[in-house]
Structure formats: structure tokens, C-alpha cells
Amino acid sequence: MPFLHRLRLGQVQLTMGAQLPLLEQPAPMRLADERLRGTRFLEVHSRSVLNAPASTHMEFWSINPYVGCEFGCSYCYARDTHRWTVERAGGLEGSGDDAALAFERNILVKQNAARVLERTLDPARIGSVTIVIGTATDPYQPGERKFGITRSILDAFRRYRGLSLGIITKSPLIVRDLDLLMELSLQHRLRVNISLATTDPTLARRLEARSPVPSARLRALTRLREAGLEAGLLVAPVIPGITDRRPSLARLFAAARRADASFITCSPLRLGPATRATFLPKLEKEFPRLVSRYRLHYARHDHASQAYRDALRTRVNDLRARYGFPPAAAQDDDAETAAPPAPPQLNLL
């Protein structure tokens, strides 16, 4: 059962209130840890950790062990999710961070997530619909080494059979849980998505300053495949004018082939309001020649134009054939199947 339909890392469509944990009231946020660079980890207690398709308007269930992410990728959409959750929990008194900075400085840790999951998960209600871990945060961000929330959630799934599970991460920390993942793959259908936008470490650092280097992610993918797990690359977002050139994409496909990836999926940048606050300043600094084109192209819509998406899909399918990957359904590579037109200022390069 394909579960990447309408799924793109950092680009999941949200409605107000979607992807938000139901926090117990009152829910004081206890400081659980603090890093020298200023990142704070605050424990929250949730009444629910499963986000239903009806609330997110996506075709899968989702779980996010954390709210906020230390990686702080410039193109990540989820800063608004963080802000809404903090507001529901009563705010962060004394914090002067704006929403964009708070997303990567104040990480909410769902300390009771596994217990809540065990109490509320109803396999009959879930059916064959996939549960995806890590749609609005990286479940293996650095804080996972200390808190182990993601591992505890995976451990909870050992009590069930016959589910469809997905994981999205940029982090090689996932191989820490290789033993558990192998066990779960015998009980459920499990699919792991390693997120990677480029094989160029210098370019990756310009776009996502604190994420693991591409080579480390590819080594993790190789380890997952050597263990017999279904795992592949999620190239999302493809960033117009920066990572969409054929040679750049070809290097990703070649790397995926060397790692024996099961699949590779690609989708273009979706530039919503929260993303603009961090990504457009990044463009101003790193790629100033693109700023005016982006402002025109995304002036009225959050997504790339239909013409751009069609051209990208054609390029990706050509590369799949060249590198021996099976074709994917259109919705696996493009969540916006009926989007209104947008100006053509950003052409596929």
C-alpha cells in the first residue's frame, strides 16, 4: 500500500489545529535539558499522539514525537505548527524568540507519547492506512539520543501486527534502532524514507546548516538496505534553481542506486507563510539572483506552477528509467494534483 501519496517532507498541508497534540490541562512545560547554544527541551504531556487523516487532510495517520526540530532547515514548513502548539500549552514565558527561531530553540518533548499510543491505538480504526512517524519534525533529531521518544514509540508497535508504518528522517541515528526496525518489519509493513535534497555537502550546509552531511545519510540508507528493510530516498523539497538541475538530480539517483535504495521520490518546494520567514532571507544571503523570481512565482500561491511540476516529474521519471528504479504514481512525486496556475518565472533548469 503506497503511503507517500500526498506526502512530502516539510511540505505537509495543514489546516488550523492540524498536527497539534492535545495537551493535558494544565500542562506546565518542565525544562528537561538545555544546550550550550541555547536550545531548550521542554516536556509536555499529551492526551493524543495520533493525528488522523481527517484532521490533516492527508491520506495517512501521523505521529510526531517532538514539536520543533534542532535541524532547523531553512525550507521547513512546520514553524507554524510549533507556534500553535506552544500557544495551546500556555506559551513560553520569558522567551523572546520569534516563531521561526523558537522552532529550533524550544523543542517540545512528548514524554508520555508511547504510553498514550498504547492506550489509544485501535488497529481496527487504522486499518490498512499507513501511520507515518516524522511528518512535522525529525524523529531522530539530536535530542532523541537523550530522550528516546521515537524508540519508545517504535517499541509500542511491537504489541501489534499487520499495520503499515513509515518513518521520515535525515538522521543516521536511525541505525541505532536497527534491531527494533528489523523486528517490526516482520510484524508490519515498514518503509523508511531518508530525506536528502543534494549530495553536495557544501550546498547542503548552505540550505540546512545543522543537518547530518549527505554521506552520513547515504551510509545509513545502505545499512538499512543491508538489513533487508524497505528504504529509499525522499528528495523533498526539490528547490527550483538550486537543486533541480539534471546533473544534481542524477547524482542523487546514482547515490541511491549505489546504496541499493528500494525507491526514490521527489517533489518541489512548497513555500507557505512560515517557510517564507526563513527561506527568503536564506535566498537573500546565499542565492540573491533568485529572490525576485521566487517572490514573483510564489506571490499568490504556496506551490510551484503546474508547468514546473510537470517538467520535474518528466525529468524524475527519465532518471528513474536510467538508474533502474520502478516508476512511481504521479501523486507520489506531486501532492498538488489540482493546483491553480502560477507565474512561470521559475523554469526547470
N, C-alpha and C positions, 0 to 999 in steps of 0.2 A: 504494500500500500504506500504509494509515494506520499511523503509528508512535506515536501518542500513547496507544494502548491501555495502560492501567496506568502512564501516565507523568504525574507531577505534580512540578513543580519544588519542591525542598525537602521532598518527601514520598515519595521512592522507598523501597519496602520493602527492608530489609536483613536479612540473617542474619549471624551472627558470621563474619567473614572476607570477606564480600562487599564488592566495590568496593575491595579493597585491592591496591595494586601489589605484585608480588613483587620485593622489593628484593634486589639483589646482596649477598652476604655475604662479607667485612664491607662495610658501606655507610656510611662516615663521612659526615655531613652537613656539607658545606662552606658557610660563610656566604657567600652570593652578593651580598647587599645588605642594607641596614638603613635604615629610615626614621626621621625625627626623632621621630615619635610612638611609636616603639618596635617597629614591625612588622619582623620579620626574615624574609629569604628564604633558605632552605636547599636546596642542590642535593642531589637523590637520584638514583640510577641504578636503573632498573627493568629487570627481565627480561621483563615483560609489561605492556602498557598497555591491552589489550582485555579488558573484563570480559564474560564470557559470560552469556547468559540463564540457564543452569543454575546459575550461582553467585549471581545476584542475584534469581532468581525473577521476573524481568520478561520482557517479550516483545521485547526488543531487546538489542543489544550496546551497551556504553557505553565512553567514553573520558573521563578527567578529567585534563587537562594539569597541574593543580595539586591539592594536597591542603590544604584550608583556603581561606579566602576573606576578602579585605580588607573586602568589603562588610559582613560580619558581621550579616546580617539577624536580627532577634530571633526569627523563627519558623523559622529554618533547622534542618533535622534533622541535618545532616552532621557535627556536632561529635564524635559517637562514632566516625565513620569516621576522622576526623583522629587521635583518640586511639589507636585500634587500630593505625593505620599508624605513628605515632610509636613506639609500644611495640615493634613488629616491627623498626623500624630502630634500636633501642637507646636510645630516649628522647632527651630534650633536656637534657643535663647542665647544671645550673646554672640551669634555667628554673623559676621559682616560679609560673608561670601555671597556673591551674586549666584544666580541659579546655575550658570554654566560652571563656575568654579566649585560650587558646593557639590555638584555631581561627582567629582573626582576627589573631593576633600572630605566629605561627610558620607561615609558608606554605612548604610543600614544593614544590619546582620540579622536575618530571621532565625534567631537562635532555636526556636521551637519548631522549625519547618518540618522536620522528619516526623515528629510526634503528631503534628496536625495532619500531615499527609496520611499517616497510618489510620488516623481516626476518621478521616473524611473521604478517602479514596473509595469509590464504588465502581469496580470494573464493569459491572453491567451497564452503568450510565456512560462510561467511557467508550465501551465497545471497541471497534477497530480504529477509532480516531487516535492519531498519534499525540503523545504528550512530549513536548519539546522543552528541554531544560536549557535556559540561557538565551531567551529572545530579547531581553531588555537589559542584560548585564552579562558579563563573562563569568560563568560559574566557577572557572579556575583562575580567577584573578589572584594576585599575590596573597590577599587576606585569607584565601582558602587554606593555605598552609597552616595557619594558626587555628582557624575556626572549624574547618572540616564540614561545613554545612552541606556542600554538594555530595560529599561521600556519604553522609548520613542519609540523604535523600535517596541516593542510589541503593544503599543498604536496605532502605524501607521497601524498595521494589522487589527484593528477594522473596518477600512474603506472598507474591502474586505470580501468575503465569499468563501468557498469551496476550500481553499488551504490546503496543507499538511505541517505542521510545526513541527520542532523538536528542542529541547534545550538540550545542554550538559553542566553540571556544577558539581563541587564538593561542592558548597556552599549552606548552609541552607538559605542564603539571598534570595533565590528564593521564599520562602514562603511570603516575603514582597509583592509579586505581585500576590498572590493567587486570589484576586478578579478579576484581569485582565485575568489571565490564565483561570479561570472558564468561563468568558465571551467568550474568544477566542475559548475555546473548544466547544462552542455551534455553532460557525460560521465556524470552520475549524476542520480538524483532527489534534490534538495536542498530541505529545508524548514527555515526559520528561525523560531524562537519567541522573540519579545520578551516577557520577563516583566514584568508590570505589575499591581499589586494595586489601584491607585487613581490617578485623575487629579489628586487634591488634593495639591499639593506639601507643604503643612504636615502633613497626615496621613501622607504617605509618610515624611517626616523623623522623625516620632514612632515609626514602625514599623521603619524601616531607615535609620539615621542617615547612613550613608556611601554609599548607593546613588545612582546618577545620578537627577536630577529627572525626573518623568514626561514633561515636554515634550521633553527630550532623547531619551528612548527613543522617543517617538512620531515625532520627526523622523527618527530612524534607521530606523524602520519605513517611513516614507514613502520614504526614499532607496532602501531595499531593493526596494520595490514598483516605484518608477520605473525601476529597473534590470531589471525583469522577473522578479525572483525570487519564489518562493512563500514568503510570510512573513505572520505574523499575531501576534495577542496570546495569550499564555498567562497567564490570570488565575488564578494559583495561588501561595499559597492565597487563597481567599475566606475572610475572617476573620469568624466569627459575631459579630454585634452591632456590628461596626466597619465592614466594607466590603461587607456583604451586602444593604444596603437597595436597593430598586428604583431610586431616583434615582441612587445611587452607581454601580450596575452599568450603568444606562442611559448615564451619562456615558462609561464605558469603551467601550461599544458604539458610541456616537456618534463617539468619537475614533478607534476602529478603522475605522469607515466612512469618515471624512474622510481617513485615511491609506491608504485602498484596501486594507485588510488582506484577505488571502486567506481567513482563518478567525479564529475566536475560541473558545477553550476555557476552561472554568472548573472548578475543583474546590475543595472545602472544606479547611480546615486539618486537618492530622493532627498530633496533639500527643503525640509519643513522649517517652521519658525525657530524651533530650538536649535536645529543644526546650523542655521544661518549665523547664529550668535557666535559660534566658534569657528565655523568653516570659512566664512567670508573673510574674517581677519587673517586666517591662515593663508588664504589665497593672496591677500594684500601683501603679506610678508614674503611668501615663498614663490608665488606664481602670479605676479601683478598683471601680466599681459592677459590673463584670463578673467579678471574681475569684472570688467564691463560686459563681457559676453555672458557670464553667469548671471549677472543682475538682470540682463535683458531676457535671457532664456527662462529663468525661474521667477520672473516678476509676478506672474499671475497664477502659476501652478507649482506644486511641490516636486513634480516629476519631470523627467526628460521627455522630449517630444516623442510622439509615436514613430516618426521617421527615424529618430535616433535609435529607439529601442528595436525597431525592425532591422536596421542596419547592424546593430550589435548582435542581435540574435543570429543573423545570417553569418556573421564573422565567427561567432562561437560555434555554430553548427559545422562550419567548414573545418575549424580546428579540431572539433571532436572527431570528425571523419579522418583527418590527417593523423591524429595521435591514437586512434583506435578506441575511443570512448563511445559508448552507446548513445544514440540521440536521446534528448530529453523532451518532454512535453513543453509546449510554449510557456505554460504557466509556471514551470519550474524555474525558468530564467527571467520571467517578467510578471510581476504581481499586478501590474496595471494593464489589464486587457481591454479596458474601455475608457481610457483617459481622453479628455478633451485635447485638442491640438495645442501645441506650444510653439513659440517662435523658433526658427531653425538656426539660431546663432551658434549653437554647439553642434557641429557636424562630427561624425565619426572620423577620426584621423588615421 
